[in-house]
Amino acid sequence: MAAIKVVNSRSKEKRPGVDYALVDISAAVIANVNQAVTASLQGSFGGRSGGSPSLPLGAGDVVGVTIFESQAGGLFIPVDAGSRAGNFVTIPNQTIGRDGMIFVPYAGRIRASGRAVEDVQEDVQRSLANRAIEPQVLITKVSSRSAQVAVLGDVNNATKVEVSEAGDRILDVISQAGGLSTPGLETYVTIQRRGRTATVLYDHLIKTPAENIFVSPGDTIIVNRERRTYLAFGASGQNGRFDFEDSKLTLGDALGKAGGLLDGRADPAQVLLYRVVDREFLKKLGVDVRNHQSATVPVIFKANLRDPSAMFLVQKFPMQDKDILYISNSKSTELIKFLDVVNSVSSTASGVSSDIVTVRDSGRDL
C-alpha cells in the first residue's frame, strides 16, 4: 500500500490553503492512475460487440409507401389495369410529422415515429386487410433526418452525417466531415449523447480499436484541439511551461524536458507533482475521503529518486494536462540561503556603525 497522508484544515501542520492528500508514488498508485488517466468511450457508452444501433423511423424522415394487391379488381388496382408493370400502387413521399404520424389512404393515420419499418408495414397491412385483396405493404426511407450525427469543431467540413443501417463508427463520421484540421496528438474527441459526455484523445482513439464505437442518432461529436502543457518549478534545469509533444508523456519524460534535477540545488527525495483527482481514485487507494465533500481532491504525488526503484516508477507514471511539477531545494541549499541572509544583515549592521564613525570624524574636521 502506498504511503498516503491526508492534510486538512484541522492538522497542526496545515498552512493556510486547501485540504490535500500527499501520496508516495508506488506500483499500486501507478495502476490506479493509469485507469484514471485513460478515459474510455467504450466504458461510457458500450463496446464494439453490441452491434450497430437500431434506426427506427422518426419525425422529419421522408418515407415512401407502396401497396401491392394479389390481383386486379381490388381497392387500389382496377379491373381494367391493362399492361401495368405490376399489381401495386405507390403513394407520394411524405414526411413524418411532429406528431409522429403518416397517412395512408383507406388505412388512415398510422403512428410511425419511434417504430421499426417492419412494424409500421404490418399496421398498414392490418388496416387494409378488409378492403384490399391480400395487401402487402412496403415502406422505404427516402431520407432520414432523425438519424443524423452532428460533427463539429476542428474538422475540415463540419456537417451533419446521416447514419446508415449498416452502422457508422466515430472515425467513419469524422472522415465524412473531412477529417481533422489539427494535429492528432493535441486533438480530443468528445461525444455528447442523451445528457452524457465522454472525451478521449484522438491518438488514443486511433490506437485503440475498441474505443471506435458506433455512433447513435442524435449524437454530437466535437473535435477540439487543446494544447497540452505542464508547469515546472523549483530546482529543475529549466522553469516554465512545457508542451507534451507526445501522446503518452510520463513523469520521467517531463523531468527530462525540464532539464532534469540541478545537482547543486535539488533534493532528489522531494520531487512533487500537483494534480486534482477524483474522490473515487483516493477511495481505491484506501483513503478516507469523508471530509472532502467535492467530487475532486487536490493531491501531491511524491517521488523519492534517491530510491533506485523510483526511477522505474517515474517512467510509468503518466502526466496529465496542466500538471504542476516542483523539485524542492536540498537542505544544504536552504542553509546556504539562510547564511546569505545572515551575512547580508550583519554586513549591513557593521556598515551602519562605520558610517556613523565616518560622519562623526567629518564633523570634527569642519
Phi, psi and omega in degrees: 000138181290148175286120184232131180232122179263122180252120181234180187292344179268355181282140179294333182276354185288130174261163182306134181155213182250158175291143180210169176243141178252118187237125174284132180290127180217176179298321179295320179295316181298320179299317180286324179295320179300321179292322182286325184288319186275098175292156186225123171287323179299316180291332183275323187235005179106159186266184182289330188288350183287347181082170180289148181289150176289151183240083178290165175293153181210167179303136181097342178291143175257126184234153174245141181239124177241131182245127178254143171238151186289338179202167179288161179095007180268204183290321185253336183250111181292163180296318181272047182295341177066224185264051177293153181291338180180167181274069179211162177223140181250125178277141178307146179303146179218153180263133176293124185281179179298330179282357177079015185252155167234163180242129176239123180309134179070349174257339178085202182275129183240131177287128182240325186296134178080006183239155177287152180303318182300321181293320179293320178301316180296321178298315180295318179300317179296322181291333181262357188300326182271001183242315182264166181270107180043061186292144171232134187241136176236121177249130180237145175277121175275316173211152186234091179280340181279344181248062181238155179235130178270130177243117187233170173096219188275063171240164185284339181210085179301132187199175169257130183251130178278124182284133181271162179296334180287342181096137178235139179261173185303312182294332177297312183286330175295321179293324178291340176269012176094004179078181183287150173250009183226164178297135183298329183292340181245016186248134178250149177243122181245135175248128173251122183216115176049049176084359179248152183223140174217144184228137174224158175287137182302321180297324177293322178297321180292318186276350182236092183304328181297337180280347181277072187279167176289142172274159179239152178305135180093353178295149170240123180250120182248121178257120189223128175276131178223119180293118181268122183223164170220160180253143177232128180227171174088214188273053174255165182300323178225144174249146178144198180256135184234141175280148178296308182055025180200144181288331181228079179276131178258169178299321177298317178297318181297321177297319179295319180295329180273010176089010178072195180263137178285122184301321185277351185234322193285150171255105184300340180278354185233062173263116189243139177236123183261131183203148173260126184236167177289149177301325182299328179298313180293326178297323178294333179273001178086020181272137175283110184250021182295333179279350178260108184276335182282165182285344181235155182226132174292134182228139172250116177269133185243131176242127178260095184284358171288338177273119182304327181295334180295333178298324178285324183292320182292340177279355177246349183279114185281139175278154174239158178301136177071020172295155176240123182253129181226128177251119183287154173285150176289162180297324179296323178295318178296323178296316179299319178300317180296315180296326177297319179295315179300317181296319180293324179292313180295322178296320180294318180297314179294326178295322180296316181296319179293325178295324180294318179297318181298317180296320180297315181295321179297323179294323179294322179298327180287000000 
